[in-house]
């Protein structure tokens, strides 16, 4: 409201349906048929969905702050680091199949995010799941806050394709420009776009995914390989500067450390699984006695 933006909820009510379904399931397994594992898992999924949705929406008013683009500074930092962007791009795009593979790997972040909660829930890593939610949310909030002061259109527009007409620009770049000009006033939840350049949230997500799955031996090394590949494609398919990737990696380390403190001091406590187990056993004994 402060930036003149509004969210079009009427056009996209279905996007909130999973939250309602998970909320109903969490209530059922906490009140009607107590099962601490399922109740905690569903509550965690609600938290994660709301964090992603709210933080994604908040990047739009962050973009309207209108601070100068920082692409020139980011590019200068890349040059100072000795990063040869042209050579790096050629290594990933000199053959059509390489470009397609790079794009597929980069986009695998989204399905991986859907798989991680399932793996953690099945592995009974409830505490790890809660810390992952806290770390993911904290990383999103910090990244969005930095984006207010460090907006950028990305290396694709600034370096790779500087002669494009406005109509030829990538969708995210046109959206960013429309926000900054005040031409866009309504946010559709069905068409949320990511346009944060610095620091790279793709890099942060890949590291968080690896950290979340590290205690589970059977997925540890596949997760490492996949997420290293995701990070490697970030300057190519994500149009990021090398310094974006470095900043993302540096930011996520204290976020992981802080997630423990955040869960201990500020999170709503998870259901006590021992207590629920005792209640279930007690209920089973009562049912047996009644049957006899």
Phi, psi and omega in degrees: 000321181296333181257006179080017180256153175221157180256128181276089180281330183295327183279350184216051180291335184295336183292338178270355181301316178302324178298315180296320180295314179295324179295318178296319178295319179297319178295318181298315184276359173254337184245313187273308180231083188305123174212101187301319182300312180291320179298315179295318181297314181292322176297320178296321179295322177298313179303312184296316180298315181292321178299312181297315183295311183294315181293324177297318179295320183292343176292339180289308174296331176298322180292332182284353180301329171078022175293154183300147176298142183252018184301318182299318179293319180295320179294321177297321177296320176300316180294320178298325178284349181082020181280118179267093186296318182299315180293321180296316179297318180300322181297333183257348188229009182288348174230143182304322181293330177293318179298314180297319179296317179300315179296319180296317179297315181300317182283350180291352178300323183290309176297328178296322178298326178288330183281325186303311177303319180299315181296315181294322179292314180295328180276002180060035178261061184298316181296320178295320179298316180295320177293323177298316179300314180297315181294318181297315179296316179297318178297319179296317180296312181296319180296318179295322179295318178295323181300329179304317185263347182232055179288151178202151179271349177098160184293332180300314182280319187282326186244307190288318186228058186289344184265009180293145172284168182300319182294336182271353181295151175302153184304317183296326180290321178292321177296316179300316180294319180296322177295313183292331178278348183084011181278340180253123183238350183236134179256124176264124181292342180276353183222046179289129180246146176262123179225022174280126179262307184242127350280164183290116177283337174299317179296315179299316180298316181299319179290319178296321178297315180297315179298318182298322185267354184304320182292345183264105192300321187288346176243001186302302187284324171301322178295319179300310183297314181297316185283331171295321178295320179300314180297321182295332181270355184299317177292339184269290184282338179263357178056034180268156169280158178298325181293334175298316181295315180297315180297321178298317180294321180289324182290325188287338181296306177296333178297317178296319178296315182292336181299326178295314180296321180297318180290324182290320190257333191238337183285153172293128183301141175288158178299144179282109185295328178295320180296315179297320179298318179297320180294321179294317178296320179296318178296322179295320180294320179296317180296319179296316181296320180295321180296320179291000000 
